[in-house]
Amino acid sequence: MIQETKTLILYRTERAHEALDEALILTLLHQKFVKPGVVDAEMGRLYDKLFDTRQKGDYADLVYFNLDEIRPWFEETKNFVDSLEKLIKKKLATIT
């Protein structure tokens, strides 16, 4: 087997493990935060959309993203991260 093939196989194997970890995070987000109402369902849908889009960008060939379509995601994602940050700080305050 040539070195390039070995390198490609190793890369694909590592990415497969990463994809499983990412899918687990998606599942846990919905099970532990969205479903119980800790995080708004709209935030869960945003995460789903971002996750699916990233999967397409990573694994599909010749993917094009329309800037006008994805531009609003920046603000939505910032709000999502801000919400999670507040949630984490609130939880940490109860621990310490």
LUMZAVEX-481311 format. One record per residue (C-alpha): residue number from 1; x, y, z. Coordinates in Angstrom, 2 decimals. Example, Ala and Ser with C-alpha at 12.3 -4.5 7.8 and 13.67 -1.06 7.14 Angstrom:
BEGIN
+-----+---------+---------+---------+
!   i !      c1 !      c2 !      c3 !
+-----+---------+---------+---------+
!   1 !   12.30 !   -4.50 !    7.80 !
!   2 !   13.67 !   -1.06 !    7.14 !
+-----+---------+---------+---------+
% end
This chain:
BEGIN
+-----+---------+---------+---------+
!   i !      c1 !      c2 !      c3 !
+-----+---------+---------+---------+
!   1 !    0.00 !    0.00 !    0.00 !
!   2 !    1.42 !    3.39 !   -0.94 !
!   3 !    2.02 !    6.02 !    1.73 !
!   4 !   -0.64 !    8.39 !    0.35 !
!   5 !   -3.29 !    5.68 !    0.69 !
!   6 !   -2.21 !    4.91 !    4.25 !
!   7 !   -2.34 !    8.60 !    5.13 !
!   8 !   -5.81 !    8.94 !    3.62 !
!   9 !   -7.10 !    5.90 !    5.52 !
!  10 !   -5.68 !    7.26 !    8.78 !
!  11 !   -7.23 !   10.68 !    8.13 !
!  12 !  -10.65 !    9.18 !    7.34 !
!  13 !  -10.53 !    6.99 !   10.46 !
!  14 !   -9.71 !    9.99 !   12.67 !
!  15 !  -12.52 !   12.03 !   11.07 !
!  16 !  -14.97 !    9.17 !   11.65 !
!  17 !  -14.17 !    9.25 !   15.37 !
!  18 !  -14.58 !   13.03 !   15.45 !
!  19 !  -17.92 !   12.75 !   13.65 !
!  20 !  -19.15 !   10.29 !   16.27 !
!  21 !  -18.14 !   12.71 !   19.04 !
!  22 !  -19.91 !   15.57 !   17.27 !
!  23 !  -23.08 !   13.50 !   16.80 !
!  24 !  -22.98 !   12.61 !   20.51 !
!  25 !  -22.79 !   16.29 !   21.43 !
!  26 !  -25.81 !   16.97 !   19.21 !
!  27 !  -27.77 !   14.16 !   20.88 !
!  28 !  -26.85 !   15.26 !   24.39 !
!  29 !  -27.74 !   18.88 !   23.63 !
!  30 !  -31.26 !   17.81 !   22.76 !
!  31 !  -31.63 !   15.22 !   25.55 !
!  32 !  -30.21 !   17.26 !   28.41 !
!  33 !  -30.95 !   20.85 !   27.44 !
!  34 !  -33.57 !   21.30 !   24.72 !
!  35 !  -36.08 !   18.61 !   25.69 !
!  36 !  -36.18 !   19.61 !   29.40 !
!  37 !  -36.53 !   23.29 !   28.40 !
!  38 !  -33.17 !   24.45 !   29.76 !
!  39 !  -32.30 !   25.77 !   26.29 !
!  40 !  -34.93 !   27.17 !   23.93 !
!  41 !  -36.02 !   24.81 !   21.14 !
!  42 !  -35.08 !   27.46 !   18.58 !
!  43 !  -31.48 !   27.23 !   19.80 !
!  44 !  -31.62 !   23.47 !   19.27 !
!  45 !  -32.85 !   23.97 !   15.72 !
!  46 !  -30.05 !   26.46 !   15.07 !
!  47 !  -27.48 !   23.95 !   16.31 !
!  48 !  -29.03 !   21.29 !   14.06 !
!  49 !  -28.80 !   23.63 !   11.08 !
!  50 !  -25.18 !   24.52 !   11.82 !
!  51 !  -24.30 !   20.86 !   12.40 !
!  52 !  -25.89 !   19.72 !    9.13 !
!  53 !  -24.27 !   22.54 !    7.19 !
!  54 !  -20.85 !   21.72 !    8.59 !
!  55 !  -21.34 !   18.05 !    7.70 !
!  56 !  -22.14 !   19.03 !    4.11 !
!  57 !  -19.14 !   21.32 !    3.95 !
!  58 !  -16.81 !   18.67 !    5.33 !
!  59 !  -18.02 !   15.63 !    3.44 !
!  60 !  -19.82 !   16.65 !    0.24 !
!  61 !  -18.01 !   17.66 !   -2.92 !
!  62 !  -18.19 !   21.18 !   -4.32 !
!  63 !  -20.53 !   22.64 !   -1.72 !
!  64 !  -21.43 !   26.30 !   -2.10 !
!  65 !  -22.96 !   28.38 !    0.69 !
!  66 !  -24.87 !   31.51 !   -0.23 !
!  67 !  -23.58 !   34.41 !    1.88 !
!  68 !  -27.02 !   36.03 !    2.05 !
!  69 !  -28.41 !   32.79 !    3.46 !
!  70 !  -25.75 !   32.22 !    6.10 !
!  71 !  -25.06 !   35.83 !    7.14 !
!  72 !  -27.94 !   35.87 !    9.70 !
!  73 !  -26.49 !   32.76 !   11.33 !
!  74 !  -23.60 !   34.80 !   12.75 !
!  75 !  -25.86 !   36.83 !   15.04 !
!  76 !  -28.01 !   33.79 !   15.87 !
!  77 !  -24.88 !   31.82 !   16.76 !
!  78 !  -23.55 !   34.66 !   18.90 !
!  79 !  -26.85 !   34.70 !   20.80 !
!  80 !  -26.68 !   30.92 !   21.20 !
!  81 !  -23.15 !   31.07 !   22.60 !
!  82 !  -24.13 !   33.96 !   24.90 !
!  83 !  -27.08 !   31.93 !   26.21 !
!  84 !  -24.87 !   28.94 !   26.91 !
!  85 !  -22.30 !   31.14 !   28.60 !
!  86 !  -24.98 !   32.56 !   30.93 !
!  87 !  -26.24 !   29.06 !   31.66 !
!  88 !  -22.74 !   27.84 !   32.52 !
!  89 !  -22.03 !   30.85 !   34.77 !
!  90 !  -25.35 !   30.31 !   36.56 !
!  91 !  -24.56 !   26.64 !   37.12 !
!  92 !  -21.03 !   27.41 !   38.30 !
!  93 !  -22.40 !   29.96 !   40.78 !
!  94 !  -24.46 !   27.22 !   42.43 !
!  95 !  -21.47 !   24.91 !   42.70 !
!  96 !  -18.97 !   27.30 !   44.32 !
+-----+---------+---------+---------+
% end
